[in-house]
Amino acid sequence: MAAQYAISGTTAKGITASVEQSVAEGGLGPGDALPPVRRLADELGVSAGTVATAYKELRRRGIVVTRGRGGTVVAQAPAVGARRPPKVPTGVRDLAGGHPDPALLPALLPPERVDPVNGSHRASPRLAGLEELAREWFARDGVPDDQVTFAHGALDCMARLLSVELKPGDAVAVEDPGFHHLLDLVPALGLRMVPVAVDDEGIGPESLRGALRAGARALVCSPRGQNPVGGCFSRARRDALLDVLGEFPEVLVVEDDHNAEVAGAASCSLATGGLARWAQVRTVSKHLGIDLRWAALACDATTMARHEGRMLLTSGWVSHVLQVTVERTMTDPAVRDLVGRAERAYAERRETLIGELSRHGIQARGASGLNVWVPVRDESAAVNGLRSRGWWVAAGARFRIAAPTAVRITTAGLEVADGARLAADFAAVLGESEATYGG
């Protein structure tokens, strides 16, 4: 009912503003349904076309989504208001955040002195030393390094790539399950998501072909350390995907290699396959620290020109103070040793938990990366049951579009000795859930 949600307005603009204000102030929360178009039109005394126009604008701006017969509902992460991650309950072990282990991150090495800038850095936005390091980073894995630039993190970079390449209403093929922030970002840009199924080797070729035939003009995927499933491209899978992409040469392929240094898997990148339109984004937040809001981008010449043109008109460049800090940290021998230890530790912790769960008959996925994906019948029962035993894990709903239910466990900070206890608790929780709700 309109009164229930306090929606007001006599124009499309007024109705849009009313819904946006209610979402921003918390009157409407994620998943809450808006009234059907005709009902709201009758209650407000306006035409159905006026309400439909308002709903269309709200969808374009990522505030609401349409679920077919399920109607129009507030998006899980509406692009309005100040949202923060869910607060971790007191007294539990946080395995939900997807973050690296702080004990395996280096102390940052910022410059001791910063001289004043004469004018701006628009004429020379990239420090030569860091640009060379970035080129070496990509070239090490066979990714073409002819065109390299910087951005303020992976999501900043992908938002710019998609916004200059596509127009509102265009479709983007995304992993399902996939990175929840990307699944929030795409509709916030006014774009449509087409899900592509994921397994231990990353996105599936036939699922990708279906998404591209459905009209997706861009693909965003992870070559390794896929979040949340942990898939990583094998050579055979990469080649199969390249065969599919060869049928759609106009599609922009964006690879998010966000934890390249600690994924625990070799690179089998689509960027090595001679694609006409491609980009690969790499960040340092998973192995050097989340305060380093810096990403390196390698791409084709057209994509480079479009990215650089838009960045020039907005932020202009990545802070040179930040660039100096990244360069100093990346080249420190002690840091490189620590990153190597981190990669080995993350692999051992991830594999230990998967093995312990298997001992209890629980199948889990996590071929690379910092997380383990565990299919469950009831996400809420699993999350709440583990919470009662001192563990805080993430419900899979925030990562899924059409994929089956599951929970995500971040194993980066889970010591090997704790894997057996968590697996036993997980088995007990699943047993209790079956006893309560039936086999």
ChimeraX attribute file (.defattr): number of C-alpha atoms within 10 A of each C-alpha:
attribute: neighborCount
match mode: 1-to-1
recipient: residues
	/A:1	13
	/A:2	16
	/A:3	10
	/A:4	10
	/A:5	17
	/A:6	12
	/A:7	22
	/A:8	17
	/A:9	16
	/A:10	14
	/A:11	16
	/A:12	20
	/A:13	14
	/A:14	15
	/A:15	22
	/A:16	21
	/A:17	17
	/A:18	17
	/A:19	25
	/A:20	23
	/A:21	16
	/A:22	16
	/A:23	23
	/A:24	18
	/A:25	13
	/A:26	11
	/A:27	14
	/A:28	20
	/A:29	17
	/A:30	15
	/A:31	15
	/A:32	16
	/A:33	19
	/A:34	21
	/A:35	18
	/A:36	15
	/A:37	19
	/A:38	15
	/A:39	14
	/A:40	22
	/A:41	19
	/A:42	13
	/A:43	14
	/A:44	19
	/A:45	11
	/A:46	16
	/A:47	16
	/A:48	17
	/A:49	13
	/A:50	17
	/A:51	27
	/A:52	17
	/A:53	17
	/A:54	21
	/A:55	23
	/A:56	17
	/A:57	17
	/A:58	25
	/A:59	25
	/A:60	19
	/A:61	20
	/A:62	24
	/A:63	27
	/A:64	30
	/A:65	23
	/A:66	16
	/A:67	9
	/A:68	7
	/A:69	6
	/A:70	8
	/A:71	13
	/A:72	21
	/A:73	20
	/A:74	23
	/A:75	23
	/A:76	19
	/A:77	23
	/A:78	26
	/A:79	21
	/A:80	15
	/A:81	14
	/A:82	8
	/A:83	10
	/A:84	7
	/A:85	6
	/A:86	9
	/A:87	6
	/A:88	14
	/A:89	12
	/A:90	9
	/A:91	12
	/A:92	15
	/A:93	17
	/A:94	22
	/A:95	20
	/A:96	19
	/A:97	18
	/A:98	22
	/A:99	19
	/A:100	23
	/A:101	19
	/A:102	15
	/A:103	9
	/A:104	22
	/A:105	18
	/A:106	17
	/A:107	11
	/A:108	16
	/A:109	15
	/A:110	16
	/A:111	12
	/A:112	6
	/A:113	7
	/A:114	10
	/A:115	6
	/A:116	6
	/A:117	8
	/A:118	6
	/A:119	7
	/A:120	10
	/A:121	15
	/A:122	13
	/A:123	10
	/A:124	9
	/A:125	17
	/A:126	19
	/A:127	15
	/A:128	10
	/A:129	12
	/A:130	20
	/A:131	17
	/A:132	14
	/A:133	15
	/A:134	22
	/A:135	20
	/A:136	14
	/A:137	17
	/A:138	20
	/A:139	14
	/A:140	12
	/A:141	15
	/A:142	15
	/A:143	22
	/A:144	20
	/A:145	19
	/A:146	11
	/A:147	16
	/A:148	22
	/A:149	21
	/A:150	26
	/A:151	26
	/A:152	18
	/A:153	22
	/A:154	25
	/A:155	17
	/A:156	14
	/A:157	22
	/A:158	23
	/A:159	17
	/A:160	18
	/A:161	21
	/A:162	22
	/A:163	17
	/A:164	13
	/A:165	16
	/A:166	17
	/A:167	12
	/A:168	14
	/A:169	14
	/A:170	17
	/A:171	23
	/A:172	26
	/A:173	26
	/A:174	28
	/A:175	33
	/A:176	25
	/A:177	29
	/A:178	27
	/A:179	19
	/A:180	19
	/A:181	12
	/A:182	18
	/A:183	23
	/A:184	19
	/A:185	19
	/A:186	22
	/A:187	26
	/A:188	24
	/A:189	22
	/A:190	23
	/A:191	22
	/A:192	22
	/A:193	21
	/A:194	22
	/A:195	24
	/A:196	28
	/A:197	20
	/A:198	25
	/A:199	19
	/A:200	19
	/A:201	21
	/A:202	25
	/A:203	27
	/A:204	18
	/A:205	21
	/A:206	14
	/A:207	17
	/A:208	24
	/A:209	19
	/A:210	16
	/A:211	23
	/A:212	23
	/A:213	12
	/A:214	12
	/A:215	14
	/A:216	23
	/A:217	20
	/A:218	25
	/A:219	24
	/A:220	20
	/A:221	24
	/A:222	27
	/A:223	27
	/A:224	31
	/A:225	28
	/A:226	33
	/A:227	26
	/A:228	29
	/A:229	32
	/A:230	27
	/A:231	24
	/A:232	30
	/A:233	25
	/A:234	19
	/A:235	15
	/A:236	11
	/A:237	18
	/A:238	23
	/A:239	17
	/A:240	15
	/A:241	20
	/A:242	20
	/A:243	14
	/A:244	16
	/A:245	23
	/A:246	15
	/A:247	12
	/A:248	17
	/A:249	12
	/A:250	14
	/A:251	21
	/A:252	25
	/A:253	24
	/A:254	22
	/A:255	24
	/A:256	24
	/A:257	21
	/A:258	27
	/A:259	23
	/A:260	25
	/A:261	22
	/A:262	24
	/A:263	26
	/A:264	24
	/A:265	20
	/A:266	16
	/A:267	20
	/A:268	21
	/A:269	23
	/A:270	26
	/A:271	25
	/A:272	15
	/A:273	19
	/A:274	12
	/A:275	19
	/A:276	19
	/A:277	18
	/A:278	25
	/A:279	26
	/A:280	29
	/A:281	26
	/A:282	25
	/A:283	27
	/A:284	22
	/A:285	20
	/A:286	25
	/A:287	28
	/A:288	24
	/A:289	20
	/A:290	16
	/A:291	10
	/A:292	18
	/A:293	19
	/A:294	22
	/A:295	22
	/A:296	25
	/A:297	26
	/A:298	26
	/A:299	26
	/A:300	21
	/A:301	16
	/A:302	12
	/A:303	20
	/A:304	18
	/A:305	13
	/A:306	16
	/A:307	25
	/A:308	18
	/A:309	13
	/A:310	15
	/A:311	18
	/A:312	14
	/A:313	9
	/A:314	9
	/A:315	12
	/A:316	17
	/A:317	21
	/A:318	22
	/A:319	18
	/A:320	15
	/A:321	13
	/A:322	18
	/A:323	23
	/A:324	18
	/A:325	18
	/A:326	21
	/A:327	19
	/A:328	17
	/A:329	19
	/A:330	20
	/A:331	12
	/A:332	12
	/A:333	10
	/A:334	11
	/A:335	20
	/A:336	17
	/A:337	10
	/A:338	16
	/A:339	21
	/A:340	15
	/A:341	13
	/A:342	24
	/A:343	22
	/A:344	13
	/A:345	22
	/A:346	28
	/A:347	22
	/A:348	18
	/A:349	23
	/A:350	29
	/A:351	21
	/A:352	21
	/A:353	26
	/A:354	24
	/A:355	18
	/A:356	19
	/A:357	23
	/A:358	13
	/A:359	14
	/A:360	14
	/A:361	10
	/A:362	17
	/A:363	15
	/A:364	22
	/A:365	20
	/A:366	28
	/A:367	26
	/A:368	27
	/A:369	32
	/A:370	31
	/A:371	29
	/A:372	26
	/A:373	22
	/A:374	21
	/A:375	17
	/A:376	19
	/A:377	15
	/A:378	17
	/A:379	19
	/A:380	16
	/A:381	19
	/A:382	23
	/A:383	21
	/A:384	16
	/A:385	20
	/A:386	22
	/A:387	17
	/A:388	13
	/A:389	16
	/A:390	16
	/A:391	21
	/A:392	24
	/A:393	22
	/A:394	23
	/A:395	22
	/A:396	27
	/A:397	19
	/A:398	17
	/A:399	26
	/A:400	20
	/A:401	20
	/A:402	12
	/A:403	17
	/A:404	13
	/A:405	17
	/A:406	25
	/A:407	26
	/A:408	28
	/A:409	27
	/A:410	26
	/A:411	32
	/A:412	26
	/A:413	21
	/A:414	22
	/A:415	15
	/A:416	17
	/A:417	11
	/A:418	12
	/A:419	21
	/A:420	18
	/A:421	14
	/A:422	19
	/A:423	21
	/A:424	14
	/A:425	19
	/A:426	21
	/A:427	19
	/A:428	17
	/A:429	20
	/A:430	19
	/A:431	13
	/A:432	15
	/A:433	17
	/A:434	14
	/A:435	10
	/A:436	10
	/A:437	9
	/A:438	8
	/A:439	8
